[in-house]
């Protein structure tokens, strides 16, 4: 990917009139929809986003949003997209008010020896010393990686503002039963509907993988993310103004927070950190759009002949893949 020249707010310097003859409708206002919107609007496309929920009501707002290719397939497809996104987020870490920062992420296993993925080695991943492992019961092995955190309470607002600055429009409380219902004046439709694509385009491969988290006050002295993927799934993500305790990953479409699950999450995270249980500021639930046949970035045609580009099925890696996927969408839009 050729690195774009960017302004101080992270936005790309717009080329002259590229894309100005296209009207683009994006379905979905989560991180995928907003990032695609920015990519297209900053290239001169007349772009509008349509969604039922926007901002802090989206599934994206529930995400821990640490850069890591989690729970998404297939690896040979998504790793290049993730690494491309890493480079963009690295640039955004230097942009005031973007909500992106470097953070150490420590990945652990409770039993057995953890393997460092090949893609993580060039990013400086290293084995965590045994004395650190012993200080965080009950882990047996782990590796550390310098990565990027996108604080959703800040970053989604940044994306929203940047999209609008580029001339984009956002229409909330809009629900389509089919993509053909999009106003015919939009000759290009981008499907970033997340789990909603299951019904919108009748994709039975798409599954809702439920994630529940607890938002707690900042934990004094905690400067790194701590993650364990083996059962029970747990992660602790320190943010600018609070801390995310998680989590769950279960096949379910329920968006109702379960008090017993919250109690388990807080108990486990507090035990790992060796701190007293903090008060719960909020309980949040989101549905990861996991697609059994893999992430879908694909150009096609609607029944009325208009062009559609699908961009969904990112599992637990929506933020991690966002800019790489948006670049592919932009390339397909130009065909």
N, C-alpha and C positions, 0 to 999 in steps of 0.2 A: 504494500500500500504506500503510495506517495504521500508524504506528510504535507498537509495543507498549511498555507500561511494563515495564521489566526490573529484575531484581534485580542485585546486585553481581557475581554469577557469570555474568551474561548471560541467565539463564533468564527466561521470561515469567511475570508474575504470573497464576496460574491462575484462570480464572473459575469460578464456583460450578456444579459438577455438569455442565457442558457435556460431552456425549459419553460420560457414564458408563454408558450403556446399550449401548455397542458394544464388542465384543471384536475387536481388530484384529491380524492377523498380517502382518508385513512380511518379505518374502523378500529377503535381502541385507543385509550389515552393513558395506558401504562407506560413503562419505560420503553418498550419496543415501539409503540405508536408515536410517542413524543420524539424519540431519537430518529426514527424514519422521517417524521415531520420536519425536524431541523435539517436533516441531510438534504431533503428535497427543496424546502423553502429557501435555504441558503444557496441553492443552485438555481434559483429563479422560478421554480414551479409554483403555481398558485395552489396552495395547499390548505385543506380544511380537515380537522379531526372531528369525528363524531363518536360519542361514547355515552353509555348509560352513567358511568361514574368517572369522575376526574379527580386529580390531585390526591389528597390523603384518603379518599374513599376507594382507590383502586387496589387491586391485589398487590401491585408493585410496592405500595406504601407499607405493606406488612413485612416485606423482605428484609433479611439481615443485611443483604447487599454488600457482602465482602466478595471481592473478585476471586472466584474459584469455580471451575467448570464442574458443578455439582449436579448430579441426578439428571443428566441429559445425554442423549445418544445421537449418532455414533461418535466415538472419540476421534477418529480420523477426519471427520467432518467438522466437529465443533472446536477442536483445539486451535486450529488456525484462526477461526473467528474470535475465540477468546483472547488469543495473543494480540490480535489486531486491536481489540477493544482495550486491552491492557495499555497499549501505547497511547491511545487517545485519553484514557483516564489519567495516565501519568502526566500528560500535558495539562489536564484540567485540575490536577492537584495544585498547580501554581496559579489558578484563577481564583481571585477573591470571591467569596459568596457562592461558589459552586457546590460546596459541601463534600468535596473529594479530598481524601488525605491518605498518606502512606501509613500502613499499620503492619505490625508483625502478627502473623497468623500462625498459631501452633496447632497442628493436626495430630491427634492422638488415637491410639488403640488401647482398649482395656486389656486385651490379651493378644499375644503374638507380636511379631515384628512388622512394623509398618514399612511399606515400600515407598520410596520417593519417586513420583512419576517422572518420566524422561523429560517432559516439557517443563517441569519445575526446576530442573538443575541449572539451565542457563539464567534463571531468575534468582539464583543464589540460595536455593533451598538447601538446608543442612540438617543433619541428625541432631535432635535435642539431647543434650548431655543427660546421663542417667540420674545425676543429682537433681536436675530440674524435674524429671519424670517422677522421682520419689517424693518431691514436695507437692505434687498434685495427684493425690490418690483419686482413683484407683488405676492409673494408666501404667502400661508396661513399656510402650515405645511411642515415639513421635518424631515429627520433623517440623522445622520452622521455615517460614517463607515470608519475605517482605512483599506485601501485596497492597491493594488499594481498597479503601472503604468508601462507599458512597452513602452518606447519611441521608436516608430517604426523606427525613423531615426538612431537609434543605435542598437536596439535589433535584427532586421532582419539581419544586418551585422554580429552581434555576432553569431546568429544561423548558418548563412552561413559558417562562419569561423570554427565554432565548428564541423559542419558536414564534411567539407573538412578535418579537422584535424583527424577525425575518419576514413578517407579513402574514404569518399563519393565523388561522381562525380555529377556535375550539367551541364545539357545540355539545353541551351536556344534556343529560336526560333524554338521549336518543337511543332507540333500540330498533334494530332491523331484524326481520325474520329471515330474509334472504339478502344476498349482496345486490341482487337486481333491484331492490327497493331504493338503493342510493340514487339520488337525483341524476337524471340522464346528462345534465350539464357536465358531470365529472366523467371524463373519458378514461380515467385511470383510477382503479380502486385498489387500495393496499389493505390486506386483511391482517391486522395485528390484534385480533380479538381475544387472544389468550385462550383460556378454557372455554370461552363463549363460542369458539370456532367449532366445538363439538356439535352444536346444534346448527350454527349458522351455515356451515358447509357440509354437515352430515358426516363428520369424520369420527368414526367409531374407534380409531386408534388413539384418540386423545382421552386421557384419563385425569380426573381431578385428584391430585395428591395433596391432602389437607395438611397445612402447617399452622400450628398454634404457637404463639409466643406470649411472653409476659414482659411488659415494659416496667423497669424498676429505676430508682434513682442511680446516679453515677456511683460506681464502686471506687472508693478511695484507693489509689495506688495501682489500679488496673489499667495498663496501657496496651495490652495485646489481646487479640481475639483467641479464644480457646474453643476448639471444635473436636468432637468425637462422633464419628459416623456409625460406630457399632452400637448395638442396642444397650441401653436406651439412648437414642439420639440426643445429644446435648450440645449447645453452643452458647457462648457468652460473647457479646459484641459490644465493646464500649463505644459510645457515640459522644457528640459534642455536649449534649445536655441531659443524657440519660444512658441507660444500658439495656440491651436486648437479651433476655433469657429465652432459650428455646431448647427443644422444640419437638415437633412431631413430623412424621411423613407417612401418612396412611391413606389408603384408597377410600375417599369419602368426599361427598359434595356438601357436607354440613358446614355452614359458616357461623354456627353458634359456638361461642367459647364454652368449654367444659371446665367448671371449677376444680374438679378433681385432677384434671390434666394440668391446669395451672399450678396447683399445689405440688404435683410431682415435679414439674419443671423447676420451680423455685427451690424445692428441696434438693434436687440433684445438683443444680448449678451452685447453690450455696455450699453444698458439701465439697464440691470440687475446688471452690475458691477458698474454702475454710473461713467463711464469714457467716455472721448471723443472717437469718432470712430477712431480706429487705422488704419494705412495703411494695405492693403491686400498684403501679400508677394506671395501668391499662392492660387489658387482654385483647389480643388481635388474632384474627384467623384469616388465612388466605389459601387459595387453591392453586398449587403449582400445576401448570399445564404440561404434563408429561405425555409425550407421544411415543408409543411403543415402537413405531417404525422410524423414529428419529425426527429431529427438527425439520420443519418444512419451510424452505425458501424456494419458491417455485412460481414461475410465470404461467398464466393460462388465460382462458377466455370465459367470460360470463355467457349465459344463454342468450343475452341480447347483443353479443358480439364485442362488448367492451373488454379491455385488458384488465386482468386482475393479477396481483402479485401477493402470494401468501407468505406470511412471516410469523410463524407461531410454533408451539411445541418445544419451548425452551426449558421445560422442566424447572429445576431450581437454579437456573443460570441465566435468567433474563437480563440482569444487569451485566453479567460477565460476557455475554455475547452481543450486547445491544449495538455497539458501533460497527462491529464486523458485519453483522446481519444487515444493518442499515446501508452500509456501503454496497452490499450485494443487491439490495433492493434498488438503490440508485442506478447501478449498472443495468439492471433489467429494465428499469423505467426508460432508459435512453435507447433501448433497442428499437 
